Amino acid sequence: MLLLPDTLTMAEAPDTLRMLSQGLRDQAGDTLVVDASGLRRFDSSALAVLIECHRLAVAWGKGFEVRHLPPKLADLAGLYGVGGLLPAGAAVA
């Protein structure tokens, strides 16, 4: 399981995506799992990072799960119409 940082805004997105991409590549199992429990400060860039992780998982033939997605980020995903790209049970912290 990979952990998101406490801050994930436009400034942190490129480095976070690089770190997650490498970690996802090394993660064993049928499902790539990201833990968002530490995420405190974010903007829509956090969604872009998670959507790219989802895309990578699909490309590698794996499932994708986000655990402990902050409710405000889940709401933002719904507003942008991308909530379906995140696993249904992952929106509760």
SULGILIN-V474549 format. One record per helix or strand. SS is the DSSP state (a for helix, b for strand). FROM is the first residue (numbers start at 1). TO is the last residue. If there is no record, write none. Layout:
# SULGILIN-V474549
SS,FROM,TO / SS,FROM,TO
This chain:
# SULGILIN-V474549
b,2,3 / b,7,8 / a,10,26 / b,31,35 / b,41,42 / a,44,59 / b,63,67 / a,71,80 / a,83,85 / a,88,90
